[in-house]
Amino acid sequence: MAEWRFLLDILILLSAAVLLGTVAEMLRQSAIVGYLVAGTLVGPNVIGLVEAGDEVHLIAELGVALLLFTIGLEFSFPRLRRMGRVALVGGSLQVVLTMLAAAVVAVALGLGMRGSVSIGAIVALSSTACVLRLLVDRAAVDSIHGRNALGILLLQDAAVVPLVLLMAMVTTGSSLSDAGETLLRTAIMAAALIGVYYGLLQFGLLRLLRFRTLSRNREFPILLAMVVALGSALGAHWASISPAIGAFIAGVLLGGSPFAVQIRADVSTLRTVLVTLFFASIGMLGEPMWMLQNWYLVLGVVAAILVGKTAITWMVMRWMGFANGLALATGICVAQIGEFSFVLAEAAQGKSIDEPTFRLIVSATIVTLFLTPFMVNAAPRIASWLQARRSASGPALTDAIEGADEGAPQRDIFIIGFGPSGERVAQALFDEHRQRVLVLDMNVRNIATAQEYEMGAQLGDACQRDVLEHAGVARARVVVITVPDPTASRIAIQHCKALAPMAVIIARARYHVLRWELQLAGALEVVDEEAQIGMTLADVVRRHLVEE
């Protein structure tokens, strides 16, 4: 029975997360709040139905890695280069200044130097998993403050290894030379890992995905996507790098390929399950009774952390030239303490910080994570209010949403299905509108043909709403659906209509009897093959009669 205990723990956690996540959504709150409450209630410190086992934490960490992998799929190298200044300069300043400020406060409160340095490192990190999940749910990853927050979060994740080494020096007395040698070895391993990933993905996976056998069987690409996502996290772990960073790198390397949208859809289901377990496992660390007994301390520390981190990030972003509102929105998004801080806190527990301080930090971290959905949701509104009151320089927050790549053509004409019918549509649009067209098809050869027409092309199943959403159908002015399968066509029409209510949807119907079904699904115009063939035959007959 012992070997089934782990499965029972997962089942209890997921069931509680579904129940309380639904309650949170009914109360118009983020489901993440429900997941955290679920973990707290069924965890070892309240009801005790689930033990805080290493297996649960491992699965939760894989959830974060999958989240970063799918985020990486949405980023191209040009976008990362544009984020470089914010990530390297802004992220580094945010981490260093937050560490210094927290350490100074800790010294002032009577903690020793080792404990103060540990507190600084713990407080400096924010929650990549929580913030990115919320930004994605709110379609704010492409906003200016969303991109700034993402750059800072990625730098923080990269800083986990140096901070772990710093914590080792503080808690065990390791020498500076030993830490420097370990850090250099990690940097070399990271560079080698990027090279290995690039070779495997560009010359292995992408060629493999073009095989016709893989195109015919939908199971193979799904399995391959999971191998890549989980394998990249495992490879990074072997290289002593954060698995989340390794998965993100693999996602970015695949992000420019036509397979990115479909791969993202294929791994989304497992990602949702594992990320839910991650938030529930964080909730399991909470000690409600201790927090209630020391509520004044917890609230005081939470307030200091949220205000302090927001102010520091705001100052850094203002120094980098961003407007008041955008700087404040970025600061609010990264004001919490993150999941990797638990790793640092556990390393310092009983060594550089005592047990009451450890409990206070863990409690404050959980409370900041509880508040994060509200803060991320309110950040644009607060920033817009500030922007309206102060005529600061810089773009308005309401204009901050941008496309995937600045300067790239805006694709607002979608052709779904690129067989003979779709290709004829492309030929008609080639001269004047080819830069506006994006083709979506499940056949690799059709994608290659679309690229020969200099049109955007992505491999994806139009029956999956997630695929259409991340292909950008929401911005469509015209959608042409040429797939012959009436069921697939109807489902695609319904999804397109929901994502782009104002778009003109034109569909193909093989038989006259299907025309009304597709129009009821949302198609404005339906081209009836039987009627078209009848008209063509009539034209041919008339031409021959004239010749007589």
Number of C-alpha atoms within 10 A of each C-alpha: 5 6 7 8 12 16 13 13 20 16 13 17 25 21 13 21 26 17 14 21 24 17 16 18 14 11 10 9 16 21 23 25 24 26 30 29 24 27 32 25 22 23 26 17 20 16 10 13 16 25 16 18 11 10 13 21 16 13 18 23 24 24 25 29 28 31 29 29 31 26 22 23 24 21 21 18 13 12 14 16 11 14 17 17 14 23 24 16 16 23 25 17 19 27 24 13 17 25 22 17 16 24 24 17 15 19 16 11 10 10 19 15 15 19 23 25 23 30 30 22 25 28 25 27 30 29 24 24 22 25 26 23 21 21 22 13 11 11 12 20 24 20 20 23 29 24 23 28 29 26 22 30 25 19 22 25 21 15 18 19 18 15 20 19 19 21 25 18 16 20 19 13 11 14 11 12 9 11 17 14 11 15 15 11 13 17 16 11 17 19 10 13 21 16 11 12 20 18 13 14 17 14 11 12 16 15 10 15 17 16 12 12 11 17 17 13 10 13 11 14 19 17 13 17 21 20 13 21 26 19 16 26 29 20 18 21 15 13 19 16 22 24 27 27 24 27 30 26 24 26 29 23 21 28 23 16 16 20 23 27 26 25 26 29 22 23 22 17 10 15 25 16 14 24 25 25 27 27 26 30 29 25 26 26 20 26 20 15 11 15 19 11 10 13 16 11 15 22 17 11 17 24 13 14 22 21 14 17 29 23 18 21 29 24 20 21 26 16 12 14 12 21 23 23 31 30 27 27 30 26 30 28 34 29 30 31 28 26 23 19 24 18 13 23 23 13 18 24 18 14 15 23 22 13 12 12 17 19 19 20 22 24 26 25 28 24 20 24 27 21 16 26 22 15 21 25 19 15 21 24 15 17 24 20 13 18 22 13 10 12 12 14 12 13 14 18 22 13 9 16 16 12 14 17 15 11 7 9 14 18 22 20 23 24 26 24 25 25 18 11 15 21 19 12 14 21 11 11 16 16 10 8 14 19 19 17 26 26 27 27 22 20 20 22 16 22 25 15 15 25 16 11 18 13 20 21 27 27 24 29 22 26 18 16 19 18 23 23 18 15 24 18 25 18 18 23 16 18 25 22 28 24 24 16 11 19 14 15 24 23 18 24 27 20 22 28 20 15 18 20 16 14 21 19 24 20 28 24 24 19 14 15 11 16 20 13 16 24 17 12 17 24 26 14 15 22 16 18 15 14 14 13 11 12 12 12 12 12 12 12 11 11 11 10 9 8 6 5
